[in-house]
Amino acid sequence: MAASLSALTATLSSLSFSSHVSQKPNTLSFTRTEPLSLSRVPKIPSLTVSATAVASPAEPETADLKKYVKSRLPGGFAAQTIIGTGRRKCAIARVVLQEGTGKFIINYRDAKEYLQGNPLWLQYIRVPLVTLGYENSYDVFVKAEGGGLSGQAQAITLGIARALLKVSEDHRAPLRQEGLLTRDSRVVERKKVGLKKARKAPQYSKR
């Protein structure tokens, strides 16, 4: 028994601790031999975002078309001789015809761009010229306002037909035969009290 105690005492004496007990009771302090360096922490690369504003190409084109229209129509729309006004629903279109190659400019924009490339609306505005065989003989300049694009397209059709009458009175017969000189007076019927729309009624419930 004494031999085992002496062996245990020798083992404990051979051990060395890096920590030591301070004079204050219940307080344990540790010493760190190697200082903490921040150089070992990997640096995160900074992300730089740069944005450059690109000018819209539509603005210069619109400005150029505006200058072009003003050069072709000195004095404005009212000063021209071959002019016609068309209406449809709430839309009003003032149309000027000039000898040219068949350009269509609506509100200082190309007709295909203004009418969003809709083939039906583009067909509407060409019907009077195609009827008389003038699709490549006149340039069309339009000021349209009110309503939607569909109503404006049909108003332009009536305006072109009325302007063609000022070119020659002989155009009246073929245009009248195609119904292009008739003002379409149909408008949206007003909503009625107690109904959901002009005619649509709520579902009937017996009980």
Helices and strands as residue ranges (DSSP letters): H 2-14, E 20-21, E 28-29, G 38-40, H 58-72, G 77-79, E 83-88, E 91-99, E 104-106, E 109-110, H 111-114, H 119-132, E 138-145, H 149-167, G 169-171, H 172-177
